[in-house]
Amino acid sequence: MRQIWIMAGVTVREASRRKILWAALVGSAVLLLVFAVSLRLQVVEFQSRPLSPFLRYQVESGMLIVGLYTCDLVAVVLTILASMDTLAGEIGSGTIHAVATKPLARWQLFLGKFAGFGGMIVVYVAASFWATVAVAHAVAGVVPEHLLAGMLLIVFECLVALAVTFLGGTFLTTVATGVMALGLQGLAFMGGWLEQVSGFSQAQHIVTVGIVTSLLMPGESLWRRAAYEMQTPLAASLSFSPFANVSIPSLVALGYAAAYLLIVLAVGLRHFNRRDL
């Protein structure tokens, strides 16, 4: 266990030297500024209209969900781009030989790197999530429902993307790993929105397509559950925003995502142990 934490620390220091986390934080700060300005303009616009406070709160809460959705997308893409080189690149360049030696076992190397990136993801998601919530509360006085559940589901989605990226890194090149992980995430994104559309069109075959994509990559279903937890009940029931949950991922879907994460990690670890480095 000690070796895993040592490897996790090495991974964090390496990412820090490469300015990955710092660049992400700077980019997120810019996005947060744009969100704050947009929300403030919306508040000023409402002040010039005779609109009920209840309706104003619904609209501003919808804008907060948009801001959190941006955090989610950036976090998932950052997870893939930051980690796609950690195994594939080191294997391809041969630098992994410097650490893949006794007394450090391969499984400790694999899990240590995963723990290192996982820790950075938790820090990044927590910082961007709570900063967005704080800005929304300061500017418009709105807060999402079930804050902690929403944040943890976003972290969960990022960890699924990280596991898929690590799996790809055990048998693909760096670029191919990134393409595979981003492609699966794009597939999940499309499937999730198809399920949303199916709720309006009542098209069962579209529901089936959405379910199949969720099985191949359950990441987007985790965001839809997070949106369901965080948005106001009225927004969800009246399909008030693009994130209204016409098709709500169940607890069974969350259990499947957890099993998916563990299986992908196990397969990646097995392949990494057997691969000729």
VEXDREN-649958 format. One record per residue (C-alpha): x, y negated, z negated; residue in three letters. Coordinates in steps of 0.5 Angstrom, whole numbers, plus 2048, in hexadecimal, padded with zeros to 3 digits. Layout:
N
XYZALA;...
//
This chain:
277
800800800MET;8067FB7FEARG;8097FC805GLN;8027FA808ILE;8027F4805TRP;8097F2806ILE;8077F380EMET;8017EF80DALA;8067E980AGLY;80B7EA810VAL;8057EA815THR;8027E3812VAL;8097E0812ARG;80A7E2819GLU;8037DF81BALA;8057D9817SER;80C7D881BARG;8087D9821ARG;8037D381FLYS;7FD7D7821ILE;7F97D681ALEU;7FB7CE81ATRP;7F97CD822ALA;7F37D1820ALA;7F17CC81ALEU;7F37C681EVAL;7EE7C8824GLY;7E97C981FSER;7EA7C381CALA;7E97BF823VAL;7E27C4823LEU;7E07C281CLEU;7E17BA81ELEU;7DD7BB824VAL;7D77BF820PHE;7D77B981BALA;7D77B4820VAL;7D17B7824SER;7CD7B981DLEU;7CE7B281BARG;7CB7AF822LEU;7C57B4821GLN;7C47B181AVAL;7C47AA81DVAL;7C07AC822GLU;7BB7AF81DPHE;7BB7A8819GLN;7B87A481FSER;7B27A9820ARG;7AC7AA81CPRO;7AE7B281ALEU;7AC7B6814SER;7B17B8810PRO;7AF7BF810PHE;7B07BF818LEU;7B77BB817ARG;7BA7C0813TYR;7B87C6817GLN;7BB7C381DVAL;7C17C1819GLU;7C27C8816SER;7C27CA81EGLY;7C77C681FMET;7CB7C9819LEU;7CA7D081CILE;7CD7CD823VAL;7D37CB81FGLY;7D47D281BLEU;7D37D5822TYR;7D97D1824THR;7DD7D381ECYS;7DB7DB820ASP;7DD7DB827LEU;7E47D7826VAL;7E57DC820ALA;7E47E2824VAL;7E87DF82AVAL;7EE7DD826LEU;7EE7E4822THR;7EF7E8829ILE;7F47E382CLEU;7F87E2826ALA;7F87EA825SER;7F97ED82CMET;8007EC82CASP;8027EF825THR;8027F6827LEU;8027F682FALA;8077F182FGLY;80C7F482AGLU;80B7FB82DILE;80C7F8834GLY;8127F4832SER;8157F982EGLY;8167F5828THR;8117F9824ILE;8177FE823HIS;81A7F981EALA;8147FA819VAL;81180181BALA;817805817THR;817809811LYS;81580780BPRO;80F80480ELEU;80B809811ALA;807807818ARG;800807814TRP;80380280FGLN;8057FD815LEU;7FF7FE819PHE;7FA7FC812LEU;7FF7F7810GLY;7FF7F3816LYS;7F77F4816PHE;7F77F280FALA;7FB7EC811GLY;7F77E9816PHE;7F07EB812GLY;7F37E780DGLY;7F47E1812MET;7ED7E2815ILE;7EA7E180EVAL;7ED7DB80CVAL;7EC7D8813TYR;7E47DA813VAL;7E47D780CALA;7E77D180DALA;7E37CF814SER;7DC7D2811PHE;7DC7CE80BTRP;7DF7C880EALA;7D97C8813THR;7D47C980DVAL;7D77C3809ALA;7D77BE80FVAL;7D07C0811ALA;7CE7BF80AHIS;7D27B8809ALA;7CF7B6810VAL;7C87B9810ALA;7C77BC809GLY;7C57C380CVAL;7C87C980AVAL;7C77D080DPRO;7C37D6809GLU;7C87DB806HIS;7CE7D8807LEU;7D37DE805LEU;7CF7E3809ALA;7D07DF80FGLY;7D77DE80EMET;7D97E580CLEU;7D57E8812LEU;7D97E3817ILE;7E07E6813VAL;7DD7ED815PHE;7DC7EB81CGLU;7E37E981DCYS;7E67EF819LEU;7E27F381EVAL;7E57EF824ALA;7EC7F0820LEU;7EB7F8820ALA;7EA7F8827VAL;7F07F4829THR;7F47F8825PHE;7F27FE828LEU;7F37FB82FGLY;7FA7FA82DGLY;7FC80182CTHR;7FB803833PHE;7FB7FD837LEU;7FF7F7839THR;7FE7F0836THR;7FA7ED83BVAL;7F67F383CALA;7F47F3835THR;7F27EC835GLY;7EE7ED83BVAL;7EB7F4838MET;7E97F1831ALA;7E67EA834LEU;7E27EE83AGLY;7DF7F2834LEU;7DD7EC830GLN;7DA7E9836GLY;7D67EF838LEU;7D47EF830ALA;7D27E7831PHE;7CE7E9838MET;7CA7EF835GLY;7C87EB82EGLY;7C57E5833TRP;7C27EA837LEU;7BF7ED831GLU;7BC7E682FGLN;7B97E5836VAL;7B67EC836SER;7B27E9830GLY;7AF7E4834PHE;7AE7E883ASER;7AC7EE837GLN;7B07F283BALA;7B27F9838GLN;7B77FA83DHIS;7BB7F483BILE;7BB7F6834VAL;7BE7FD836THR;7C47F9839VAL;7C57F5833GLY;7C57FB82EILE;7CA7FE833VAL;7CF7F9833THR;7CE7F882BSER;7D07FF82BLEU;7D67FE82FLEU;7D87F882BMET;7D47F6825PRO;7D77EF824GLY;7D27EB827GLU;7CC7EE823SER;7D07EC81CLEU;7D07E581ETRP;7C87E6820ARG;7C77E8819ARG;7CB7E3816ALA;7C77DE81AALA;7C17E1817TYR;7C47E0810GLU;7C67D9811MET;7C07D6815GLN;7BA7D3812THR;7B47D8812PRO;7B07D3816LEU;7B57D381BALA;7B57DA81CALA;7AE7DC81CSER;7AC7D6821LEU;7B27D8825SER;7B47D1824PHE;7BB7D1826SER;7BF7D582BPRO;7C27D9825PHE;7BB7DB823ALA;7BB7E3822ASN;7B67E6826VAL;7BA7EC825SER;7BD7ED81EILE;7C27F281DPRO;7C07F6817SER;7C47F9812LEU;7C57FF816VAL;7C97FB81BALA;7CD7F8816LEU;7CF7FF813GLY;7D180181ATYR;7D57FB81BALA;7D97FD815ALA;7DA804817ALA;7DC80281ETYR;7E17FE81BLEU;7E4804817LEU;7E480881DILE;7E7803821VAL;7ED80281CLEU;7ED80A81BALA;7EE80B823VAL;7F3805823GLY;7F780881DLEU;7F780F820ARG;7F980D827HIS;7FF808824PHE;80280E820ASN;802812826ARG;80580D82BARG;80C80E82DASP;80F80782CLEU;
//
